């Protein structure tokens, strides 16, 4: 397959294997005329989504609206799922219920990885945005606010391939607004429902990777590497090689092609926190009423125990708090 190249509005499209197979089948079934019609969807053809036939943007495709500084986004299919956990799920919390059906009526794009330090640094350099002058850091026992810590120095070693941390909810939304203005696309934080739908990727088990014992294949969380530094932690029996954050995409992806949907860093969603799902939107929209001083985080992080990696688990955190285990990934609305 030829390498993707830039054209049109500078929007990069990497067709998925499934999309390429579908194109091949369509061409064979309808002859050369159809093959000519499908040429606009061929590998290496790159343009803004709005300039392409709708059929050219397929679930699993990887989009990038500008080289280098824009995050790669994966097209997530429309569908429906059961959000939350059943009352019988081990280690369940009450705010994970009641389990309820949610319909995602239209495809959307979600960050292939968490936003990296390099991507976030481009925003800081372009805007001069002001960060908090401190960050909550983990001393192995508790989180305390440490002066001088920030996304630039969270108190442990990172490079540009690691996720941006010490990011407040307001910082994440400011980044999304900047990227939207830069590209002309609709970037935003995902709703909590979109996040869980994408994390599960069709699974109904407590962990999207089915078996919690396989944690170190799919997730950077508390493990035997971590206990070499933090001996009192509860940890998985396996070893993932990282005490703190790992470079994004260091672990295996889920079946939607998304990396680090369990562990590495907690991820902000757009939703206000509510203590259960009574009255929650059933259409995948963010829940923007309730306790909006606290926002919902999903996914768990490098310092969490295995049960925190469950797909249904929710965590409420003040949106004004920068924390050394918290970052984000973006969603993007796909316009026809």
DABELMO-V300191 format. One record per residue. RES is the residue in one small letter. PHI is phi in radians with two decimals (999 if undefined). Layout:
BEGIN
res:RES phi:PHI
res:RES phi:PHI
END
This chain:
BEGIN
res:x phi:999
res:x phi:-1.22
res:x phi:-1.22
res:x phi:-1.14
res:x phi:-2.32
res:x phi:-1.49
res:x phi:-2.79
res:x phi:0.98
res:x phi:-1.52
res:x phi:1.39
res:x phi:-1.68
res:x phi:-1.65
res:x phi:-2.19
res:x phi:-1.96
res:x phi:-1.10
res:x phi:-1.32
res:x phi:-1.01
res:x phi:-1.12
res:x phi:-1.14
res:x phi:-1.13
res:x phi:-1.10
res:x phi:-1.11
res:x phi:-1.13
res:x phi:-1.10
res:x phi:-1.11
res:x phi:-1.11
res:x phi:-1.14
res:x phi:-1.15
res:x phi:-1.32
res:x phi:-2.00
res:x phi:1.53
res:x phi:-1.13
res:x phi:-1.05
res:x phi:-1.17
res:x phi:-1.05
res:x phi:-1.12
res:x phi:-1.14
res:x phi:-1.48
res:x phi:-1.03
res:x phi:-1.12
res:x phi:-1.73
res:x phi:-1.16
res:x phi:-0.95
res:x phi:1.60
res:x phi:-1.46
res:x phi:-2.30
res:x phi:-2.83
res:x phi:-1.10
res:x phi:-0.96
res:x phi:-1.13
res:x phi:-1.63
res:x phi:-1.81
res:x phi:-0.97
res:x phi:-0.98
res:x phi:-1.18
res:x phi:-1.36
res:x phi:-1.77
res:x phi:-1.98
res:x phi:-0.92
res:x phi:1.69
res:x phi:-1.10
res:x phi:-1.89
res:x phi:-1.92
res:x phi:-2.55
res:x phi:-1.46
res:x phi:-2.81
res:x phi:-1.25
res:x phi:1.28
res:x phi:-1.72
res:x phi:-1.54
res:x phi:-1.22
res:x phi:-1.31
res:x phi:-2.12
res:x phi:-1.84
res:x phi:-1.32
res:x phi:-1.78
res:x phi:-1.26
res:x phi:-1.16
res:x phi:2.93
res:x phi:-2.35
res:x phi:-2.73
res:x phi:-1.66
res:x phi:-1.61
res:x phi:1.70
res:x phi:-2.24
res:x phi:-1.26
res:x phi:-1.08
res:x phi:-1.55
res:x phi:-1.22
res:x phi:-1.11
res:x phi:1.21
res:x phi:-1.19
res:x phi:-1.90
res:x phi:-1.06
res:x phi:-1.30
res:x phi:-1.52
res:x phi:-2.32
res:x phi:-1.31
res:x phi:-1.03
res:x phi:-2.66
res:x phi:-1.44
res:x phi:-2.25
res:x phi:-1.92
res:x phi:-1.72
res:x phi:-1.34
res:x phi:-2.35
res:x phi:-1.05
res:x phi:-2.51
res:x phi:-1.93
res:x phi:-2.32
res:x phi:-0.93
res:x phi:-1.09
res:x phi:-2.39
res:x phi:-1.16
res:x phi:-1.08
res:x phi:-1.53
res:x phi:-1.01
res:x phi:-1.11
res:x phi:-1.15
res:x phi:-1.24
res:x phi:-1.11
res:x phi:-1.10
res:x phi:-1.10
res:x phi:-1.10
res:x phi:-1.19
res:x phi:-1.32
res:x phi:-1.96
res:x phi:1.17
res:x phi:-1.01
res:x phi:-1.62
res:x phi:-1.59
res:x phi:-1.09
res:x phi:-1.65
res:x phi:-2.74
res:x phi:-2.66
res:x phi:-1.31
res:x phi:-2.14
res:x phi:-1.76
res:x phi:-1.64
res:x phi:1.74
res:x phi:-2.08
res:x phi:-2.69
res:x phi:-1.60
res:x phi:-2.31
res:x phi:-1.35
res:x phi:-1.98
res:x phi:-1.14
res:x phi:1.46
res:x phi:-1.53
res:x phi:-2.87
res:x phi:-1.01
res:x phi:-1.33
res:x phi:-2.66
res:x phi:-1.44
res:x phi:1.73
res:x phi:-2.58
res:x phi:-1.34
res:x phi:-2.39
res:x phi:-2.20
res:x phi:-1.15
res:x phi:-1.52
res:x phi:-1.46
res:x phi:-1.21
res:x phi:-1.16
res:x phi:-2.23
res:x phi:1.01
res:x phi:-1.81
res:x phi:-1.35
res:x phi:-1.00
res:x phi:-1.17
res:x phi:-1.16
res:x phi:-1.12
res:x phi:-1.23
res:x phi:-1.16
res:x phi:-1.08
res:x phi:-1.09
res:x phi:-1.13
res:x phi:-1.11
res:x phi:-1.15
res:x phi:-1.09
res:x phi:-1.17
res:x phi:-1.12
res:x phi:-1.82
res:x phi:1.36
res:x phi:-1.87
res:x phi:-1.72
res:x phi:-1.61
res:x phi:-2.91
res:x phi:-1.31
res:x phi:-1.22
res:x phi:-1.22
res:x phi:-1.07
res:x phi:-1.15
res:x phi:-1.04
res:x phi:-1.08
res:x phi:-1.17
res:x phi:-1.02
res:x phi:-1.22
res:x phi:-1.15
res:x phi:-1.12
res:x phi:0.85
res:x phi:1.64
res:x phi:-1.51
res:x phi:-2.18
res:x phi:-1.36
res:x phi:-0.97
res:x phi:-1.87
res:x phi:-1.16
res:x phi:-1.60
res:x phi:1.27
res:x phi:-2.09
res:x phi:-1.01
res:x phi:-1.18
res:x phi:-1.65
res:x phi:-0.83
res:x phi:-1.25
res:x phi:-1.39
res:x phi:-2.06
res:x phi:-2.56
res:x phi:-1.67
res:x phi:-2.57
res:x phi:-1.06
res:x phi:-2.66
res:x phi:-1.24
res:x phi:-1.19
res:x phi:-1.10
res:x phi:-1.28
res:x phi:-1.18
res:x phi:-1.81
res:x phi:-2.12
res:x phi:-1.15
res:x phi:-1.54
res:x phi:-1.25
res:x phi:-1.34
res:x phi:-2.51
res:x phi:-1.17
res:x phi:-1.35
res:x phi:-1.59
res:x phi:-2.29
res:x phi:-1.79
res:x phi:1.61
res:x phi:-2.27
res:x phi:-1.48
res:x phi:-1.88
res:x phi:-1.18
res:x phi:-1.93
res:x phi:-0.94
res:x phi:-1.02
res:x phi:1.16
res:x phi:-1.39
res:x phi:-2.04
res:x phi:-1.16
res:x phi:-1.47
res:x phi:-1.44
res:x phi:-1.30
res:x phi:-1.56
res:x phi:1.43
res:x phi:-1.78
res:x phi:-1.78
res:x phi:1.07
res:x phi:-1.37
res:x phi:-2.36
res:x phi:1.36
res:x phi:1.29
res:x phi:-2.47
res:x phi:-1.04
res:x phi:-2.16
res:x phi:-1.15
res:x phi:-2.04
res:x phi:-1.34
res:x phi:-1.38
res:x phi:-1.28
res:x phi:-1.44
res:x phi:-2.26
res:x phi:-1.38
res:x phi:3.13
res:x phi:-1.73
res:x phi:-1.07
res:x phi:1.45
res:x phi:-1.21
res:x phi:-1.01
res:x phi:-1.78
res:x phi:-1.93
res:x phi:1.50
res:x phi:-1.28
res:x phi:-1.19
res:x phi:-1.59
res:x phi:-1.87
res:x phi:-2.14
res:x phi:2.02
res:x phi:-1.52
res:x phi:-1.47
res:x phi:-1.23
res:x phi:-1.97
res:x phi:-2.00
res:x phi:-1.55
res:x phi:-1.83
res:x phi:-2.35
res:x phi:1.79
res:x phi:1.35
res:x phi:-2.54
res:x phi:-1.09
res:x phi:-1.92
res:x phi:-1.79
res:x phi:-1.24
res:x phi:-0.94
res:x phi:-1.12
res:x phi:-1.25
res:x phi:-1.45
res:x phi:-1.06
res:x phi:-1.10
res:x phi:-1.54
res:x phi:-1.20
res:x phi:-2.14
res:x phi:-2.45
res:x phi:-1.75
res:x phi:-2.50
res:x phi:-0.96
res:x phi:-1.12
res:x phi:-1.54
res:x phi:-1.58
res:x phi:-1.52
res:x phi:-2.32
res:x phi:-1.30
res:x phi:-2.07
res:x phi:-2.18
res:x phi:-2.45
res:x phi:-2.98
res:x phi:-2.30
res:x phi:-1.78
res:x phi:-1.86
res:x phi:-2.45
res:x phi:-1.28
res:x phi:-1.70
res:x phi:-1.58
res:x phi:-1.19
END
